[in-house]
Amino acid sequence: MTHGHHRPQAADISRPSLTRAAAWREIALITGVLWAVLGVGCFFLGAQWIYDTWGTSINAALILDVMFFVACSGLVAFAWWRQRLAGESFRELGWGRRAPWPAMIIAVVYGLAWVGLSYMRGGDPFAVTWQRPLMMAMGLVLAFGEEIMVRGLILDRLARCDTNRLLQIVVSGGIMAAYHGVIGHHIWPSYWVSSFVLFSILSALYVYGGRSMTPAYIAHAMTHFLGDPPLIQGILMGVQYGG
């Protein structure tokens, strides 16, 4: 069924429609890339190898962060390629689009709350180490890589085949939760649930915040910029607790 005559969702009036088949083929491809690069490459193989070699130290966290940085840089390149194929850029996905102030305020408050959660497992939010500035900078790319893939590509494709907004939020949150629940050679259902909630909120910020990527990116970037190294060390601790 082609949705050539449906009324596009508000803030997306310039986007061409997609058939459901075309949209879901694209989503399957994007999900496969996310799983291969982040799920298998970083969370499953990378985190286990780094823990087995260096444990949960801050240097181990830095090495894992570098791995995520390289992976997310690749995701940005992939997203750029998919947009170029359609003669588009990241702007059509909501990058650089103005967001309403309520969404921006919610993003900052939510980002701070997320940072607070990362320190509940330990760590000093005011600690100054030579590794921290490097991880803060790389965190901006980590957040952008996931955001351009999920709040960007996936939610764009879902909207263009006229998917219900709530379903957009649930699908995108579920896709991210699936690979965040794999920590080393272990599966953590509790990570699935918490990740689903955290990332679904980001999708809701995007969908109901004028489909601007800015609020979701700010909240996500804050968690790495202010929450690392403990946030990344938490992944290695997840491997440790898995036995």
RACORBEL-V516785 format. One record per backbone hydrogen bond with DSSP energy under -1.0 kcal/mol. NH is the residue of the N-H (numbers start at 0). CO is the residue of the C=O. E is the energy in kcal/mol with one decimal. If there is no record, write none. Layout:
nh;co;e
NH;CO;E
NH;CO;E
//
This chain:
nh;co;e
11;8;-2.6
11;9;-4.0
14;11;-2.1
17;159;-2.7
22;18;-2.6
23;19;-2.7
24;20;-1.9
25;21;-1.9
26;22;-2.3
27;23;-2.4
28;24;-2.0
29;25;-2.6
30;26;-2.8
31;27;-2.3
32;28;-2.2
33;29;-2.5
34;30;-2.7
35;31;-2.6
36;32;-2.8
37;33;-2.2
38;33;-1.8
39;34;-3.5
40;35;-1.7
42;37;-3.1
43;38;-2.0
44;39;-2.7
45;40;-1.2
46;41;-2.7
48;44;-2.4
49;45;-2.7
50;46;-2.3
51;47;-2.7
52;48;-1.6
53;49;-3.3
54;50;-1.9
60;56;-2.1
61;57;-2.0
62;58;-2.2
63;59;-2.4
64;60;-2.4
65;61;-2.3
66;62;-1.9
67;63;-2.4
68;64;-2.6
69;65;-2.4
70;66;-2.3
71;67;-3.2
72;68;-2.1
73;69;-1.8
74;70;-1.7
75;71;-2.2
76;72;-1.9
77;73;-2.2
78;74;-2.7
79;75;-2.5
80;76;-2.2
81;77;-2.4
82;78;-2.1
83;79;-2.6
84;80;-2.0
86;83;-1.8
87;82;-2.9
92;89;-1.2
93;90;-1.6
94;89;-1.8
96;93;-1.3
103;99;-1.5
104;100;-2.6
105;101;-2.5
106;102;-2.1
107;103;-2.0
108;104;-2.4
109;105;-2.9
110;106;-2.6
111;107;-2.3
112;108;-2.1
113;109;-2.4
114;110;-2.2
115;111;-2.3
116;112;-1.8
117;113;-1.6
118;114;-1.2
119;116;-1.0
121;118;-1.4
126;123;-1.7
134;130;-2.1
135;131;-2.7
136;132;-2.1
137;133;-2.4
138;134;-2.0
141;137;-2.2
142;138;-2.5
143;139;-1.5
144;140;-2.8
145;141;-1.7
146;142;-2.5
147;143;-2.9
148;144;-1.1
149;145;-2.7
151;146;-2.0
152;147;-2.3
153;148;-2.2
154;149;-2.3
155;151;-1.8
156;152;-2.5
157;153;-2.3
158;154;-2.1
159;155;-2.0
161;158;-1.8
162;157;-2.2
167;163;-2.2
168;164;-1.9
169;165;-2.4
170;166;-2.9
171;167;-2.2
172;168;-2.3
173;169;-2.4
174;170;-2.3
175;171;-1.7
176;172;-2.3
177;173;-2.0
179;175;-1.4
180;176;-1.2
182;185;-2.0
183;42;-3.0
187;180;-3.1
191;187;-1.7
192;188;-2.3
193;189;-2.4
194;190;-2.7
195;191;-2.5
196;192;-2.1
197;193;-2.6
198;194;-2.8
199;195;-1.9
200;196;-1.7
201;197;-1.2
202;198;-2.0
203;199;-2.3
204;200;-2.2
205;201;-1.8
206;202;-3.1
207;203;-2.7
210;205;-2.0
212;93;-2.2
216;212;-2.6
217;213;-2.7
218;214;-2.3
219;215;-2.3
220;216;-3.3
221;217;-2.2
222;218;-1.2
224;220;-3.1
225;221;-2.6
227;223;-1.6
230;226;-1.9
232;228;-2.6
233;229;-1.9
235;231;-1.2
236;232;-2.3
237;233;-1.6
238;234;-1.4
239;235;-2.1
240;236;-2.9
241;237;-1.1
242;239;-1.5
//
